[in-house]
Amino acid sequence: MHIERTQDKVIIRLPSYVYTEGLQRLVDYLIYKEITSKSKAKQSDVDKFAKEVKMSWWTKNRNRFIKSGEDNS
């Protein structure tokens, strides 16, 4: 592995045999960190929004997972 810092980037070079699935998870995490680094959102606001999204999704999709009480065969 070789890490190089230029004026505006950090470059990481890895051998081609590196496990790509694990590497993808690392890259996803780094992208997340980059995106959220300047966020002023509070964790409680993020949690509230996530709960609202989940509830909305469940309301729209619950019939796909739970049979109605009318058909008890």
C-alpha positions as CSV (number, residue, x, y, z in Angstrom):
1,M,0.0,0.0,0.0
2,H,1.2,3.5,-0.8
3,I,-0.4,6.7,0.5
4,E,0.4,10.0,-1.2
5,R,-0.8,13.5,-0.2
6,T,-1.0,16.1,-3.0
7,Q,-2.1,19.7,-2.6
8,D,-5.8,18.8,-2.9
9,K,-6.0,15.0,-2.6
10,V,-4.9,11.9,-0.7
11,I,-4.2,9.1,-3.1
12,I,-4.2,5.5,-1.8
13,R,-2.7,2.8,-4.0
14,L,-3.5,-0.9,-3.2
15,P,-2.4,-4.1,-4.8
16,S,-5.0,-5.6,-7.2
17,Y,-5.6,-8.7,-4.9
18,V,-7.2,-6.6,-2.2
19,Y,-10.7,-8.0,-1.3
20,T,-13.0,-5.6,-3.2
21,E,-16.1,-6.1,-1.1
22,G,-14.4,-4.9,2.1
23,L,-12.7,-2.2,0.1
24,Q,-16.1,-1.0,-1.2
25,R,-17.4,-0.8,2.4
26,L,-14.4,1.3,3.3
27,V,-15.0,3.6,0.3
28,D,-18.7,3.9,1.2
29,Y,-17.8,4.9,4.7
30,L,-15.3,7.5,3.5
31,I,-17.9,9.0,1.1
32,Y,-20.3,9.2,4.0
33,K,-17.7,10.9,6.2
34,E,-17.0,13.4,3.3
35,I,-20.7,14.1,2.7
36,T,-21.5,14.6,6.4
37,S,-18.3,16.5,7.4
38,K,-19.9,19.9,7.0
39,S,-23.4,18.9,8.1
40,K,-24.9,21.0,10.9
41,A,-27.7,18.5,11.5
42,K,-28.1,17.2,15.1
43,Q,-28.2,13.4,15.6
44,S,-31.7,13.8,17.2
45,D,-33.0,15.5,14.0
46,V,-31.5,12.7,11.8
47,D,-33.0,10.1,14.1
48,K,-36.5,11.8,13.9
49,F,-36.3,12.0,10.1
50,A,-35.3,8.4,9.8
51,K,-38.2,7.3,12.0
52,E,-40.6,9.4,9.9
53,V,-39.3,7.9,6.6
54,K,-39.6,4.3,8.0
55,M,-43.1,4.9,9.3
56,S,-44.2,6.3,5.9
57,W,-42.6,3.4,4.0
58,W,-44.3,0.9,6.4
59,T,-47.7,2.6,6.0
60,K,-47.4,2.3,2.2
61,N,-46.0,-1.2,2.1
62,R,-47.5,-3.2,5.1
63,N,-50.0,-4.9,2.9
64,R,-47.2,-6.6,1.0
65,F,-46.1,-8.3,4.1
66,I,-49.2,-8.8,6.3
67,K,-52.3,-10.6,5.1
68,S,-55.6,-9.0,5.9
69,G,-57.7,-10.6,8.6
70,E,-60.4,-11.5,6.1
71,D,-58.5,-14.5,4.7
72,N,-57.7,-16.8,7.6
73,S,-57.1,-20.0,5.6
